[in-house]
């Protein structure tokens, strides 16, 4: 699941740019983009 993927990478402290690059390697739905945007806000805090 995308949420598990994001959680694992955030937990490991992977930089946001690396996470973005990884997500760009595959297509994802708009709903997943919204979830990612929310997760990205959490990373910046």
mmCIF file of the N, C-alpha and C atoms, coordinates in Angstrom:
data_MODEL
# 
_entry.id   MODEL 
# 
loop_
_atom_site.group_PDB 
_atom_site.id 
_atom_site.type_symbol 
_atom_site.label_atom_id 
_atom_site.label_alt_id 
_atom_site.label_comp_id 
_atom_site.label_asym_id 
_atom_site.label_entity_id 
_atom_site.label_seq_id 
_atom_site.pdbx_PDB_ins_code 
_atom_site.Cartn_x 
_atom_site.Cartn_y 
_atom_site.Cartn_z 
_atom_site.occupancy 
_atom_site.B_iso_or_equiv 
_atom_site.pdbx_formal_charge 
_atom_site.auth_seq_id 
_atom_site.auth_comp_id 
_atom_site.auth_asym_id 
_atom_site.auth_atom_id 
_atom_site.pdbx_PDB_model_num 
ATOM 1   N N  . UNK A 1 1  ? 0.839  -1.208 0.000   1.00 0.00 ? 1  UNK A N  1 
ATOM 2   C CA . UNK A 1 1  ? 0.000  0.000  0.000   1.00 0.00 ? 1  UNK A CA 1 
ATOM 3   C C  . UNK A 1 1  ? 0.872  1.255  0.000   1.00 0.00 ? 1  UNK A C  1 
ATOM 4   N N  . UNK A 1 2  ? 0.373  2.300  -0.633  1.00 0.00 ? 2  UNK A N  1 
ATOM 5   C CA . UNK A 1 2  ? 1.135  3.544  -0.697  1.00 0.00 ? 2  UNK A CA 1 
ATOM 6   C C  . UNK A 1 2  ? 1.376  4.124  0.692   1.00 0.00 ? 2  UNK A C  1 
ATOM 7   N N  . UNK A 1 3  ? 0.362  4.039  1.565   1.00 0.00 ? 3  UNK A N  1 
ATOM 8   C CA . UNK A 1 3  ? 0.541  4.580  2.906   1.00 0.00 ? 3  UNK A CA 1 
ATOM 9   C C  . UNK A 1 3  ? 1.673  3.884  3.642   1.00 0.00 ? 3  UNK A C  1 
ATOM 10  N N  . UNK A 1 4  ? 1.734  2.561  3.531   1.00 0.00 ? 4  UNK A N  1 
ATOM 11  C CA . UNK A 1 4  ? 2.824  1.820  4.165   1.00 0.00 ? 4  UNK A CA 1 
ATOM 12  C C  . UNK A 1 4  ? 4.157  2.233  3.562   1.00 0.00 ? 4  UNK A C  1 
ATOM 13  N N  . UNK A 1 5  ? 4.181  2.399  2.245   1.00 0.00 ? 5  UNK A N  1 
ATOM 14  C CA . UNK A 1 5  ? 5.394  2.830  1.541   1.00 0.00 ? 5  UNK A CA 1 
ATOM 15  C C  . UNK A 1 5  ? 5.863  4.179  2.069   1.00 0.00 ? 5  UNK A C  1 
ATOM 16  N N  . UNK A 1 6  ? 4.936  5.140  2.150   1.00 0.00 ? 6  UNK A N  1 
ATOM 17  C CA . UNK A 1 6  ? 5.294  6.466  2.649   1.00 0.00 ? 6  UNK A CA 1 
ATOM 18  C C  . UNK A 1 6  ? 5.745  6.407  4.097   1.00 0.00 ? 6  UNK A C  1 
ATOM 19  N N  . UNK A 1 7  ? 5.016  5.672  4.918   1.00 0.00 ? 7  UNK A N  1 
ATOM 20  C CA . UNK A 1 7  ? 5.343  5.578  6.336   1.00 0.00 ? 7  UNK A CA 1 
ATOM 21  C C  . UNK A 1 7  ? 6.733  5.003  6.543   1.00 0.00 ? 7  UNK A C  1 
ATOM 22  N N  . UNK A 1 8  ? 7.046  3.944  5.796   1.00 0.00 ? 8  UNK A N  1 
ATOM 23  C CA . UNK A 1 8  ? 8.361  3.321  5.919   1.00 0.00 ? 8  UNK A CA 1 
ATOM 24  C C  . UNK A 1 8  ? 9.473  4.284  5.532   1.00 0.00 ? 8  UNK A C  1 
ATOM 25  N N  . UNK A 1 9  ? 9.298  5.031  4.456   1.00 0.00 ? 9  UNK A N  1 
ATOM 26  C CA . UNK A 1 9  ? 10.334 5.947  4.008   1.00 0.00 ? 9  UNK A CA 1 
ATOM 27  C C  . UNK A 1 9  ? 10.471 7.136  4.948   1.00 0.00 ? 9  UNK A C  1 
ATOM 28  N N  . UNK A 1 10 ? 9.347  7.636  5.452   1.00 0.00 ? 10 UNK A N  1 
ATOM 29  C CA . UNK A 1 10 ? 9.403  8.740  6.406   1.00 0.00 ? 10 UNK A CA 1 
ATOM 30  C C  . UNK A 1 10 ? 10.084 8.277  7.692   1.00 0.00 ? 10 UNK A C  1 
ATOM 31  N N  . UNK A 1 11 ? 9.739  7.081  8.143   1.00 0.00 ? 11 UNK A N  1 
ATOM 32  C CA . UNK A 1 11 ? 10.324 6.538  9.362   1.00 0.00 ? 11 UNK A CA 1 
ATOM 33  C C  . UNK A 1 11 ? 11.830 6.385  9.219   1.00 0.00 ? 11 UNK A C  1 
ATOM 34  N N  . UNK A 1 12 ? 12.272 6.000  8.041   1.00 0.00 ? 12 UNK A N  1 
ATOM 35  C CA . UNK A 1 12 ? 13.701 5.833  7.793   1.00 0.00 ? 12 UNK A CA 1 
ATOM 36  C C  . UNK A 1 12 ? 14.419 7.168  7.609   1.00 0.00 ? 12 UNK A C  1 
ATOM 37  N N  . UNK A 1 13 ? 13.659 8.245  7.528   1.00 0.00 ? 13 UNK A N  1 
ATOM 38  C CA . UNK A 1 13 ? 14.267 9.566  7.389   1.00 0.00 ? 13 UNK A CA 1 
ATOM 39  C C  . UNK A 1 13 ? 14.777 9.856  5.989   1.00 0.00 ? 13 UNK A C  1 
ATOM 40  N N  . UNK A 1 14 ? 14.215 9.200  4.992   1.00 0.00 ? 14 UNK A N  1 
ATOM 41  C CA . UNK A 1 14 ? 14.613 9.478  3.616   1.00 0.00 ? 14 UNK A CA 1 
ATOM 42  C C  . UNK A 1 14 ? 14.195 10.909 3.258   1.00 0.00 ? 14 UNK A C  1 
ATOM 43  N N  . UNK A 1 15 ? 15.073 11.612 2.552   1.00 0.00 ? 15 UNK A N  1 
ATOM 44  C CA . UNK A 1 15 ? 14.762 12.996 2.184   1.00 0.00 ? 15 UNK A CA 1 
ATOM 45  C C  . UNK A 1 15 ? 13.549 13.061 1.256   1.00 0.00 ? 15 UNK A C  1 
ATOM 46  N N  . UNK A 1 16 ? 12.819 14.157 1.355   1.00 0.00 ? 16 UNK A N  1 
ATOM 47  C CA . UNK A 1 16 ? 11.617 14.334 0.542   1.00 0.00 ? 16 UNK A CA 1 
ATOM 48  C C  . UNK A 1 16 ? 11.918 14.190 -0.943  1.00 0.00 ? 16 UNK A C  1 
ATOM 49  N N  . UNK A 1 17 ? 13.043 14.724 -1.385  1.00 0.00 ? 17 UNK A N  1 
ATOM 50  C CA . UNK A 1 17 ? 13.390 14.634 -2.807  1.00 0.00 ? 17 UNK A CA 1 
ATOM 51  C C  . UNK A 1 17 ? 13.517 13.186 -3.253  1.00 0.00 ? 17 UNK A C  1 
ATOM 52  N N  . UNK A 1 18 ? 14.147 12.354 -2.453  1.00 0.00 ? 18 UNK A N  1 
ATOM 53  C CA . UNK A 1 18 ? 14.300 10.947 -2.808  1.00 0.00 ? 18 UNK A CA 1 
ATOM 54  C C  . UNK A 1 18 ? 12.944 10.260 -2.883  1.00 0.00 ? 18 UNK A C  1 
ATOM 55  N N  . UNK A 1 19 ? 12.050 10.618 -1.967  1.00 0.00 ? 19 UNK A N  1 
ATOM 56  C CA . UNK A 1 19 ? 10.707 10.054 -1.972  1.00 0.00 ? 19 UNK A CA 1 
ATOM 57  C C  . UNK A 1 19 ? 9.962  10.479 -3.236  1.00 0.00 ? 19 UNK A C  1 
ATOM 58  N N  . UNK A 1 20 ? 10.100 11.756 -3.592  1.00 0.00 ? 20 UNK A N  1 
ATOM 59  C CA . UNK A 1 20 ? 9.471  12.243 -4.817  1.00 0.00 ? 20 UNK A CA 1 
ATOM 60  C C  . UNK A 1 20 ? 10.002 11.510 -6.033  1.00 0.00 ? 20 UNK A C  1 
ATOM 61  N N  . UNK A 1 21 ? 11.317 11.340 -6.099  1.00 0.00 ? 21 UNK A N  1 
ATOM 62  C CA . UNK A 1 21 ? 11.914 10.649 -7.244  1.00 0.00 ? 21 UNK A CA 1 
ATOM 63  C C  . UNK A 1 21 ? 11.387 9.225  -7.351  1.00 0.00 ? 21 UNK A C  1 
ATOM 64  N N  . UNK A 1 22 ? 11.243 8.564  -6.218  1.00 0.00 ? 22 UNK A N  1 
ATOM 65  C CA . UNK A 1 22 ? 10.739 7.193  -6.212  1.00 0.00 ? 22 UNK A CA 1 
ATOM 66  C C  . UNK A 1 22 ? 9.295  7.149  -6.705  1.00 0.00 ? 22 UNK A C  1 
ATOM 67  N N  . UNK A 1 23 ? 8.470  8.090  -6.246  1.00 0.00 ? 23 UNK A N  1 
ATOM 68  C CA . UNK A 1 23 ? 7.073  8.113  -6.664  1.00 0.00 ? 23 UNK A CA 1 
ATOM 69  C C  . UNK A 1 23 ? 6.937  8.416  -8.151  1.00 0.00 ? 23 UNK A C  1 
ATOM 70  N N  . UNK A 1 24 ? 7.849  9.211  -8.693  1.00 0.00 ? 24 UNK A N  1 
ATOM 71  C CA . UNK A 1 24 ? 7.780  9.561  -10.112 1.00 0.00 ? 24 UNK A CA 1 
ATOM 72  C C  . UNK A 1 24 ? 8.081  8.371  -11.012 1.00 0.00 ? 24 UNK A C  1 
ATOM 73  N N  . UNK A 1 25 ? 8.631  7.302  -10.456 1.00 0.00 ? 25 UNK A N  1 
ATOM 74  C CA . UNK A 1 25 ? 8.982  6.146  -11.265 1.00 0.00 ? 25 UNK A CA 1 
ATOM 75  C C  . UNK A 1 25 ? 7.760  5.306  -11.647 1.00 0.00 ? 25 UNK A C  1 
ATOM 76  N N  . UNK A 1 26 ? 6.617  5.601  -11.063 1.00 0.00 ? 26 UNK A N  1 
ATOM 77  C CA . UNK A 1 26 ? 5.419  4.861  -11.427 1.00 0.00 ? 26 UNK A CA 1 
ATOM 78  C C  . UNK A 1 26 ? 4.227  5.818  -11.433 1.00 0.00 ? 26 UNK A C  1 
ATOM 79  N N  . UNK A 1 27 ? 3.212  5.543  -12.253 1.00 0.00 ? 27 UNK A N  1 
ATOM 80  C CA . UNK A 1 27 ? 2.014  6.383  -12.248 1.00 0.00 ? 27 UNK A CA 1 
ATOM 81  C C  . UNK A 1 27 ? 1.216  6.183  -10.952 1.00 0.00 ? 27 UNK A C  1 
ATOM 82  N N  . UNK A 1 28 ? 0.558  7.205  -10.512 1.00 0.00 ? 28 UNK A N  1 
ATOM 83  C CA . UNK A 1 28 ? -0.301 7.058  -9.339  1.00 0.00 ? 28 UNK A CA 1 
ATOM 84  C C  . UNK A 1 28 ? -1.552 7.919  -9.493  1.00 0.00 ? 28 UNK A C  1 
ATOM 85  N N  . UNK A 1 29 ? -2.611 7.479  -8.829  1.00 0.00 ? 29 UNK A N  1 
ATOM 86  C CA . UNK A 1 29 ? -3.901 8.137  -8.972  1.00 0.00 ? 29 UNK A CA 1 
ATOM 87  C C  . UNK A 1 29 ? -3.935 9.462  -8.219  1.00 0.00 ? 29 UNK A C  1 
ATOM 88  N N  . UNK A 1 30 ? -4.890 10.308 -8.580  1.00 0.00 ? 30 UNK A N  1 
ATOM 89  C CA . UNK A 1 30 ? -5.030 11.605 -7.932  1.00 0.00 ? 30 UNK A CA 1 
ATOM 90  C C  . UNK A 1 30 ? -5.220 11.462 -6.431  1.00 0.00 ? 30 UNK A C  1 
ATOM 91  N N  . UNK A 1 31 ? -5.974 10.453 -6.014  1.00 0.00 ? 31 UNK A N  1 
ATOM 92  C CA . UNK A 1 31 ? -6.207 10.262 -4.584  1.00 0.00 ? 31 UNK A CA 1 
ATOM 93  C C  . UNK A 1 31 ? -4.896 9.961  -3.867  1.00 0.00 ? 31 UNK A C  1 
ATOM 94  N N  . UNK A 1 32 ? -4.008 9.199  -4.517  1.00 0.00 ? 32 UNK A N  1 
ATOM 95  C CA . UNK A 1 32 ? -2.703 8.915  -3.932  1.00 0.00 ? 32 UNK A CA 1 
ATOM 96  C C  . UNK A 1 32 ? -1.850 10.176 -3.892  1.00 0.00 ? 32 UNK A C  1 
ATOM 97  N N  . UNK A 1 33 ? -1.988 11.032 -4.905  1.00 0.00 ? 33 UNK A N  1 
ATOM 98  C CA . UNK A 1 33 ? -1.248 12.288 -4.928  1.00 0.00 ? 33 UNK A CA 1 
ATOM 99  C C  . UNK A 1 33 ? -1.654 13.161 -3.742  1.00 0.00 ? 33 UNK A C  1 
ATOM 100 N N  . UNK A 1 34 ? -2.941 13.156 -3.418  1.00 0.00 ? 34 UNK A N  1 
ATOM 101 C CA . UNK A 1 34 ? -3.433 13.922 -2.272  1.00 0.00 ? 34 UNK A CA 1 
ATOM 102 C C  . UNK A 1 34 ? -2.852 13.367 -0.977  1.00 0.00 ? 34 UNK A C  1 
ATOM 103 N N  . UNK A 1 35 ? -2.842 12.047 -0.852  1.00 0.00 ? 35 UNK A N  1 
ATOM 104 C CA . UNK A 1 35 ? -2.262 11.417 0.338   1.00 0.00 ? 35 UNK A CA 1 
ATOM 105 C C  . UNK A 1 35 ? -0.792 11.773 0.443   1.00 0.00 ? 35 UNK A C  1 
ATOM 106 N N  . UNK A 1 36 ? -0.076 11.733 -0.676  1.00 0.00 ? 36 UNK A N  1 
ATOM 107 C CA . UNK A 1 36 ? 1.343  12.063 -0.657  1.00 0.00 ? 36 UNK A CA 1 
ATOM 108 C C  . UNK A 1 36 ? 1.557  13.517 -0.256  1.00 0.00 ? 36 UNK A C  1 
ATOM 109 N N  . UNK A 1 37 ? 0.739  14.420 -0.806  1.00 0.00 ? 37 UNK A N  1 
ATOM 110 C CA . UNK A 1 37 ? 0.870  15.836 -0.479  1.00 0.00 ? 37 UNK A CA 1 
ATOM 111 C C  . UNK A 1 37 ? 0.698  16.047 1.024   1.00 0.00 ? 37 UNK A C  1 
ATOM 112 N N  . UNK A 1 38 ? -0.262 15.350 1.624   1.00 0.00 ? 38 UNK A N  1 
ATOM 113 C CA . UNK A 1 38 ? -0.470 15.444 3.064   1.00 0.00 ? 38 UNK A CA 1 
ATOM 114 C C  . UNK A 1 38 ? 0.747  14.910 3.816   1.00 0.00 ? 38 UNK A C  1 
ATOM 115 N N  . UNK A 1 39 ? 1.254  13.757 3.380   1.00 0.00 ? 39 UNK A N  1 
ATOM 116 C CA . UNK A 1 39 ? 2.427  13.166 4.020   1.00 0.00 ? 39 UNK A CA 1 
ATOM 117 C C  . UNK A 1 39 ? 3.630  14.089 3.871   1.00 0.00 ? 39 UNK A C  1 
ATOM 118 N N  . UNK A 1 40 ? 3.741  14.739 2.735   1.00 0.00 ? 40 UNK A N  1 
ATOM 119 C CA . UNK A 1 40 ? 4.850  15.652 2.483   1.00 0.00 ? 40 UNK A CA 1 
ATOM 120 C C  . UNK A 1 40 ? 4.806  16.823 3.460   1.00 0.00 ? 40 UNK A C  1 
ATOM 121 N N  . UNK A 1 41 ? 3.616  17.312 3.787   1.00 0.00 ? 41 UNK A N  1 
ATOM 122 C CA . UNK A 1 41 ? 3.481  18.371 4.781   1.00 0.00 ? 41 UNK A CA 1 
ATOM 123 C C  . UNK A 1 41 ? 3.970  17.894 6.144   1.00 0.00 ? 41 UNK A C  1 
ATOM 124 N N  . UNK A 1 42 ? 3.698  16.629 6.466   1.00 0.00 ? 42 UNK A N  1 
ATOM 125 C CA . UNK A 1 42 ? 4.132  16.077 7.742   1.00 0.00 ? 42 UNK A CA 1 
ATOM 126 C C  . UNK A 1 42 ? 5.655  15.991 7.808   1.00 0.00 ? 42 UNK A C  1 
ATOM 127 N N  . UNK A 1 43 ? 6.298  15.686 6.680   1.00 0.00 ? 43 UNK A N  1 
ATOM 128 C CA . UNK A 1 43 ? 7.758  15.592 6.633   1.00 0.00 ? 43 UNK A CA 1 
ATOM 129 C C  . UNK A 1 43 ? 8.382  16.945 6.957   1.00 0.00 ? 43 UNK A C  1 
ATOM 130 N N  . UNK A 1 44 ? 7.785  18.021 6.446   1.00 0.00 ? 44 UNK A N  1 
ATOM 131 C CA . UNK A 1 44 ? 8.374  19.354 6.580   1.00 0.00 ? 44 UNK A CA 1 
ATOM 132 C C  . UNK A 1 44 ? 8.269  19.906 7.994   1.00 0.00 ? 44 UNK A C  1 
ATOM 133 N N  . UNK A 1 45 ? 7.407  19.325 8.806   1.00 0.00 ? 45 UNK A N  1 
ATOM 134 C CA . UNK A 1 45 ? 7.226  19.852 10.161  1.00 0.00 ? 45 UNK A CA 1 
ATOM 135 C C  . UNK A 1 45 ? 8.374  19.485 11.071  1.00 0.00 ? 45 UNK A C  1 
# 
